[in-house]
Amino acid sequence: MKIDLRYAGLNERSERRLRIASKLLETQGIRISVEAWDGTRCDILAANAEDAYGVHALDIASRRSIKTVALTSGGKLISNYTNTLDSTEPVLSWVQMLQVVANLPNVSSSGIRNRPSFDEVGICRLGMDPKLRGLDLQARIGTRAIFISASTGRIVARDAGELLCMRDELANAGWEFESVASSSSAALGFSASLDSFYIEGALAAQERLPTFPSGALALSDWPDLGAAAAYVNVLKVVKALMQGGTNIHDVVSTTRIEIQEVSACLWAFAASGLLRLHAEEPHGEQALEKSSVPTEGESNTSLFSKLARRFGLSQQKI
Amino acid sequence: MKLVLGGPVGAGKSTAIRTLADSEPVSTEMPLIDGAMGEKTTTTVALDFATVMLDDGTPLFLYGLPGQQHFEFMYSIVVEGALGVMILLNGAERDVALHCEQWLTNVRQIRTSMPIVIGITHTESMSSFSLGPIREAIRRCGGPVPVFTIDARSREQMTHLVRALLVAM
């Protein structure tokens, strides 16, 4: 798969990060050519939203329906663009943003796989199989391996690139799991949040995952979502689940998030071992209780709404 | 309007405030008398203060509590009236779960219903870090409270922690 990525109005540092992020995606079999924008068509445009030339390029790209990433410095929130990125963020955030914008499929160097069945998909097996859910496991697919430590809430791999590759395989078949002791991860060098790993993998492949089964659900603990900061809607799903036993359709209704996205979140939480299945059904009042997160239709003058807007909570999903 | 950042020494509170602030924070950092603690060479001797501007010009004040115990007297004064408290803990410390329980208890003593989130820093360098004991501590203190592993230098991650606080309200 080849992507034509252009940039406009970037300083040297941002350009370097863009190139590194693109290079990292090559480990997943995706070739990204990175060139300065010359006004012609491309697949993705990354431009500085605080630079006149960058803004000009973003406007033209938007009119041509080209996917864009608007870069800011110091995290200044700019609401004109769907996809924004703080240029001071680590390279891994750049990689994640490119994946989201490009809507990259879970393709490895071996090519596109046929859609696997429900009980073959890696993350579905982890979420549903009681012999796997919430346990410490060594997980392999192809020649790659990671260590899943549900007991500590961490995922351990050889390096960051390996972790990204494995994350993008979560919606594929071919996984092998083996129960191991938690000390087995000592030989591997790179540790990250397990919950964020599952959430990012599930949401990136949401259109390929089966719908999460009906049934009463609840979360036992808040998932660790610090590293999954690009996914604002996940917070709303968590809030709905933390309010008490509910089901997928109630969560969709409460949060007004599409069922495909909610389902992906549920697969992630189930794989983490945080989702309690067949929880007690909520009482009537709880079932009708809405999420406290403000929506487009509510008053914009409230204090909470102002805070939510400032911190990007009431904006739509990326 | 104010948000308060609390937590033990070396958790990254001053860094977090600098990350979130719209302008350079007022800092009360002084060199450590006993020498550097790893990369940490200074400590907060009063409190950190910064401002975040909302879109209508209303300021949101950020207060960073000093982590040293002899400043505990100011906690209730600063926390009183806050919208919420962000507790930062150092994941590289052996007693991180104990610190978690202590800080949750301290805040709840000031106001039982105070919205709280927890950010655990320095986990990327700790292959032995475990979220399990921290989640157990949260349950003992009446949970649930959002707890994220974060990099206090990352504006995106700190912003996400604030979002979790707003959602948890």
Boltz contact constraints between the chains, C-beta under 6 A:
constraints:
  - contact:
      token1: [A, 75]
      token2: [B, 155]
      max_distance: 6.0
  - contact:
      token1: [A, 86]
      token2: [B, 155]
      max_distance: 6.0
  - contact:
      token1: [A, 86]
      token2: [B, 156]
      max_distance: 6.0
  - contact:
      token1: [A, 89]
      token2: [B, 156]
      max_distance: 6.0
  - contact:
      token1: [A, 151]
      token2: [B, 132]
      max_distance: 6.0
  - contact:
      token1: [A, 152]
      token2: [B, 130]
      max_distance: 6.0
  - contact:
      token1: [A, 152]
      token2: [B, 132]
      max_distance: 6.0
  - contact:
      token1: [A, 153]
      token2: [B, 131]
      max_distance: 6.0
  - contact:
      token1: [A, 191]
      token2: [B, 127]
      max_distance: 6.0
  - contact:
      token1: [A, 193]
      token2: [B, 149]
      max_distance: 6.0
  - contact:
      token1: [A, 221]
      token2: [B, 135]
      max_distance: 6.0
  - contact:
      token1: [A, 222]
      token2: [B, 144]
      max_distance: 6.0
  - contact:
      token1: [A, 222]
      token2: [B, 146]
      max_distance: 6.0
  - contact:
      token1: [A, 222]
      token2: [B, 147]
      max_distance: 6.0
  - contact:
      token1: [A, 224]
      token2: [B, 148]
      max_distance: 6.0
  - contact:
      token1: [A, 224]
      token2: [B, 149]
      max_distance: 6.0
  - contact:
      token1: [A, 225]
      token2: [B, 148]
      max_distance: 6.0
  - contact:
      token1: [A, 226]
      token2: [B, 148]
      max_distance: 6.0
  - contact:
      token1: [A, 226]
      token2: [B, 149]
      max_distance: 6.0
  - contact:
      token1: [A, 226]
      token2: [B, 150]
      max_distance: 6.0
  - contact:
      token1: [A, 226]
      token2: [B, 157]
      max_distance: 6.0
  - contact:
      token1: [A, 229]
      token2: [B, 156]
      max_distance: 6.0
  - contact:
      token1: [A, 229]
      token2: [B, 157]
      max_distance: 6.0
  - contact:
      token1: [A, 229]
      token2: [B, 160]
      max_distance: 6.0
  - contact:
      token1: [A, 235]
      token2: [B, 163]
      max_distance: 6.0
  - contact:
      token1: [A, 235]
      token2: [B, 164]
      max_distance: 6.0
  - contact:
      token1: [A, 235]
      token2: [B, 167]
      max_distance: 6.0
  - contact:
      token1: [A, 239]
      token2: [B, 167]
      max_distance: 6.0
  - contact:
      token1: [A, 242]
      token2: [B, 144]
      max_distance: 6.0
  - contact:
      token1: [A, 293]
      token2: [B, 167]
      max_distance: 6.0
  - contact:
      token1: [A, 306]
      token2: [B, 54]
      max_distance: 6.0
  - contact:
      token1: [A, 307]
      token2: [B, 166]
      max_distance: 6.0
  - contact:
      token1: [A, 308]
      token2: [B, 166]
      max_distance: 6.0
  - contact:
      token1: [A, 309]
      token2: [B, 55]
      max_distance: 6.0
  - contact:
      token1: [A, 310]
      token2: [B, 54]
      max_distance: 6.0
  - contact:
      token1: [A, 311]
      token2: [B, 159]
      max_distance: 6.0
  - contact:
      token1: [A, 311]
      token2: [B, 162]
      max_distance: 6.0
  - contact:
      token1: [A, 311]
      token2: [B, 163]
      max_distance: 6.0
  - contact:
      token1: [A, 313]
      token2: [B, 163]
      max_distance: 6.0
  - contact:
      token1: [A, 313]
      token2: [B, 166]
      max_distance: 6.0
